[in-house]
Each structure stands twice: as C-alpha cells, then as structure tokens.
Amino acid sequence: MAETGVSLPPLPVPDELTKPFWDAAREGRLHIQRCQACRRYYHPPQVICPKCVSSSLEFEAVSGKGTIHSFSVMRDQRVQGFEEKVPYITVLVELDEQPLLTIVTNLPDAAPEDVRTGLRVEVWFERLTDEITLPQFRLAR
C-alpha cells in the first residue's frame, strides 16, 4: 500500500462495467473481458461485442504476459501523484492472448534507456488502497 504522506496518483473509479476487472486485480489476477459468442477479448470493457454484437461478455483470466507495443517517457512534474516519479514510463502492452489486445499501464521499475518496443513484460500488482490494486507491468524476468 502507498506510504502515508506520499501523494497518490488519481485513483480509478470502478463502475458496474469495470468492477470485475478491479475485483480481480485486488486479488492479484488480471482478468480481461471476453465475448462468449466470438471469443474475442476487449479492453477496456464494452457493453456489447463490437465484432459480433453479442451482449454475452464475461471477464476471464489472462496470462499477464505480453510485449511493449509502444511507450512514452513522461517528464512533466505537473501530473498529480507523479511529481516525484519523473521520469516515468507509460507503456501500451499487447497481451499474448490476442493481437492488438492492449492495456495502457506504467513500467515503474525500468529506466527509460532500457525500454524499447518489442520487449517482453509481465504483470504485477500494486496495492494503492484497500479498494484499489493497480495492474502494473515490469520487464519479463
């Protein structure tokens, strides 16, 4: 959990659609929404499947492994909760389960000079509060 006195980043606000994602993260699992009709994954979650228009969408466990599809090194100290973390790396991770199944996240344990597209990454979970655990990624070991 974040230390007392440390500024937290803006926290996500789970809603009915995203609650299963956040509930799984709190338990240390990465769950991504999947259409039960055509079996396509979606993130962020959708109300209906954009491919087959089914409303039968459920969250399923995924491996939490993928590759860096793109990244950005953030240097702006004006972003609330990240003032002391610059430079930090924001990555677009393509998960192994499906081409172009992506999740935007941080890569907090990597130096900017060590990051490039195509590198393998894996999920880990950072508990921010009792309610919110944030899926983060790190370079694969």
N, C-alpha and C positions, 0 to 999 in steps of 0.2 A: 504494500500500500504506500502511497505517497507520504513522504515525511511531513510532519507538522511544520508549518511555516513556509513550505515550498509551494509556489504558485502552480495550481493545476491548469492544464490546458482546458479549453471549453469541453464540457462533457457531452457525449451523445445523449439524446432523449429518446429511449426506446418507445415505440408505439405498437399498436396491435400487429402491424405487418412485420416489424423488425424484432419484436420481443423474443422469438425463438433463437435468433442469431445471438442476441446478447445473453440470454439464459445459458446457452451452450458455452459461450466464451467465459462466463463466470465459473463454469465447471471445467475450464481448460480444454475445451473442444471447439474445433472450427466446423460449423455447420453452415451450409450454403443451400439456398432454395433450389429445388429441382422439380420440373414438371413431371408428373406421374404418367402423363399420356405419351409425350415425345421424348422424355428422359433428358431434356436439356437443362443445364444449370443456369441460374440467374443470380447476379449480384450487381447492384443492390436488388433486394426482393421486389417482385412485381405482384400485381393483383391478379392478372391473367397472363398466360404464356404468350409472349409476342410471336412465337413461331406457329403454334397450333391453336391458339385462343382457348385452351383448356383453363379452367379455374381450379384444377386439381394440382395444387402446388404444395410441396412439403419440404421441410428442411432435412437435409441428410448430412452425415459426417463426411468430410473430405480429408485428404492426407495432410493438408497444411504444407505441402511442398510445391515449389514452382520455380520460375525464373524471373529475373528482373526484365520486364518489358521496356520500361523507361524509368527515368529518375530525375530528380531535381535537387540541387543543394540549396537549401534555404539559409539566407544570411540576414534576413530582416529581423531586428530585435524588437519590432513593434507588435509582434503577434503575441497576444495574451497567453501566458502559460509556457511560452517557448523562449522567453527573453534570455534565459541563462543557458539555453541548449544550442545556440547558433555556433558554428554551422551545423544544421541537422539535415538529414536526407529523407526526402519523401519519395517513395517508390510505387510504381504500378507493377504489381506482381501478377503474372499469368500463372494460374494454378494448373497443376498437372492433369486435372480431371477432364479438361476440355479446352481446345484452342479458343483464345480470346475471352476466357473466363478470368476476369481480373478483379483485383481488390487493391484499393489505394491504402497505403499504410506508411509507417515510418520504419527506418532501419537504424535504430538508435545506437547500436554497438559497432558501427562501421565508420571508418574515416572516409571522407569524400574521395580521396585519392585511390582508395581500394575498391570503389564501386564502378561497375560498368554493366551495360545491358548484356543479357545472356547468362549472368552469374546465377548459380543455384542458391535458393533461400528456403528457409523453413520457419514455420510459425512458432511463436512463444507467446505467453500471455502475461500482461502487466496489470496487476490489480490496482486500480486507481481509487476506488471507494468500495464500500460493502456491496453496492449495487452494480458497479461498472468495472468490468475487466476488459482491457483493450487487447485485441489480437495485434501483435507486432510481428515483424519478421527480422531474421538475422541471417547472415551468410551461412550456408549449409556447412556443417562440420564434416 
